[in-house]
Amino acid sequence: MKNLINIVLFVLPICILAQQSDYKVSSYHEEGFKAPNTHYIGEAWLNSVLQADEETEFNITKATFKANSTLDWHKHSSSQVLIYVNGEGYYQERGKDPVILKAGDVIRCKKGIEHWHSSTKYSDVTYLAIYGGEQPTTWTEVVTQEYYDSVAEKLEE
């Protein structure tokens, strides 16, 4: 009985206090918010998983695009890494052929390289984008529905 009282009086409060923390925890499982149709065609949701600050020099954003949705051509002031979590998407850098990327794929776009990425014509896509905190996106040219359709036709043959 004495041991039980010791546990309740001394050990239990330590366990409870150990569970409390000042950690800021976020989740990429959250849907995020529907993005305004400014630099893309279709439907997209964004979840800012981690924002750059004085100690962390990069952002992590989860993006989910419905099928048949695309971003415009753009570039970043730092490298960007895309980690494909679910579905399939198109990716293209200026002057190179487009490719299909699938869940599990990871690709790095070097700083200042113009590129675009999207879902495929028939598959939603979710990816994590990791990029620097300084002015991450410069929009350069619209990806038209006609261009997107031509890429889809070429890659889906």
Legacy VTK file of the C-alpha trace (Angstrom):
# vtk DataFile Version 3.0
C-alpha trace
ASCII
DATASET POLYDATA
POINTS 157 float
0.000 0.000 0.000
2.859 2.328 0.877
4.392 1.762 -2.589
1.101 2.606 -4.244
0.882 5.882 -2.323
4.462 6.734 -3.306
3.639 6.079 -6.943
0.523 8.241 -6.837
2.187 11.100 -4.948
5.571 11.191 -6.673
5.709 9.260 -9.932
2.318 10.145 -11.388
2.864 13.945 -11.242
6.249 13.510 -12.942
4.626 11.504 -15.743
1.907 14.092 -16.190
4.394 16.976 -16.284
6.593 15.071 -18.731
3.662 14.929 -21.170
3.231 18.696 -21.181
5.479 20.517 -23.609
6.075 23.748 -25.427
6.538 21.990 -28.755
4.751 23.391 -31.781
3.496 20.383 -33.692
1.838 20.619 -37.086
0.565 17.894 -39.390
0.701 17.452 -43.127
-2.465 15.350 -42.778
-4.549 18.514 -42.378
-6.333 19.539 -45.571
-5.373 23.214 -45.348
-7.218 25.889 -47.285
-8.514 26.053 -50.843
-6.090 28.214 -52.777
-7.420 31.131 -54.833
-7.165 30.560 -58.605
-4.327 33.027 -59.123
-1.459 31.074 -60.699
-3.048 27.777 -61.583
-5.917 26.063 -63.372
-8.234 23.700 -61.474
-8.573 23.053 -57.741
-5.815 23.127 -55.133
-5.511 23.002 -51.348
-2.474 24.268 -49.443
-1.332 23.453 -45.920
1.631 25.422 -44.551
3.227 22.663 -42.498
6.323 24.669 -41.470
7.178 28.327 -42.049
10.697 29.705 -42.216
11.839 31.837 -39.310
15.111 33.042 -37.763
16.103 29.463 -36.890
14.566 27.445 -39.736
15.576 28.662 -43.176
12.985 26.737 -45.180
9.243 26.260 -45.612
7.333 23.018 -46.015
3.990 23.245 -47.775
1.653 20.365 -48.540
-0.177 20.892 -51.817
-3.054 18.788 -53.094
-4.257 19.260 -56.655
-7.381 17.667 -58.075
-6.973 15.829 -61.385
-6.625 18.121 -64.424
-5.092 20.990 -62.383
-1.776 22.762 -62.985
0.480 25.501 -61.649
1.886 28.161 -63.973
5.560 28.383 -64.898
7.541 29.724 -61.943
10.942 29.770 -60.252
12.267 30.070 -56.713
15.072 32.044 -55.078
16.287 28.782 -53.515
16.249 25.123 -54.451
12.885 23.409 -54.179
12.386 19.757 -53.283
9.093 18.049 -54.118
8.221 14.838 -52.270
5.269 13.073 -53.899
3.055 11.606 -51.185
-0.001 10.450 -53.126
-1.214 10.217 -56.720
0.567 11.255 -59.915
1.672 14.544 -61.377
3.464 16.127 -64.320
6.739 18.011 -63.824
8.736 20.012 -66.344
11.732 22.328 -66.290
12.159 24.903 -69.063
13.974 23.352 -72.041
13.431 19.755 -70.861
10.754 17.160 -71.593
7.916 16.783 -69.069
7.773 13.651 -66.882
5.229 11.868 -64.724
6.083 11.698 -61.010
4.325 9.265 -58.661
3.871 8.713 -54.932
7.305 8.017 -53.447
9.206 10.103 -56.009
11.429 12.983 -54.891
12.756 15.652 -57.251
14.893 18.743 -56.716
14.620 21.848 -58.824
17.690 24.055 -58.545
17.483 27.706 -57.556
16.285 30.009 -60.351
15.221 27.179 -62.713
11.867 27.865 -64.352
9.462 24.937 -64.008
5.850 23.891 -63.498
4.152 20.927 -61.854
0.620 19.617 -61.643
-1.671 16.669 -61.169
-2.120 14.380 -64.142
-5.214 14.535 -66.286
-6.870 11.642 -64.388
-5.191 11.552 -60.941
-5.152 13.871 -57.954
-1.683 14.527 -56.546
-0.369 15.463 -53.117
3.217 16.529 -52.544
5.320 18.240 -49.914
7.254 21.246 -51.231
10.388 22.239 -49.339
11.885 25.603 -50.307
13.749 28.603 -48.902
12.041 31.268 -46.872
13.008 34.245 -48.991
10.565 35.234 -51.760
9.941 31.597 -52.705
7.974 32.015 -55.941
8.312 34.220 -59.025
5.507 33.538 -61.525
6.731 33.781 -65.118
4.212 32.440 -67.651
0.753 30.908 -67.736
0.483 27.186 -68.460
-2.523 27.206 -70.757
-5.111 24.446 -70.820
-4.027 23.703 -74.402
-0.385 23.248 -73.389
-1.352 21.113 -70.374
-3.586 18.950 -72.601
-0.744 18.466 -75.108
1.591 17.321 -72.307
-1.093 14.960 -70.979
-1.654 13.492 -74.438
2.090 12.971 -74.954
2.728 11.382 -71.542
-0.445 9.301 -71.277
0.079 7.471 -74.605
LINES 1 158
157 0 1 2 3 4 5 6 7 8 9 10 11 12 13 14 15 16 17 18 19 20 21 22 23 24 25 26 27 28 29 30 31 32 33 34 35 36 37 38 39 40 41 42 43 44 45 46 47 48 49 50 51 52 53 54 55 56 57 58 59 60 61 62 63 64 65 66 67 68 69 70 71 72 73 74 75 76 77 78 79 80 81 82 83 84 85 86 87 88 89 90 91 92 93 94 95 96 97 98 99 100 101 102 103 104 105 106 107 108 109 110 111 112 113 114 115 116 117 118 119 120 121 122 123 124 125 126 127 128 129 130 131 132 133 134 135 136 137 138 139 140 141 142 143 144 145 146 147 148 149 150 151 152 153 154 155 156
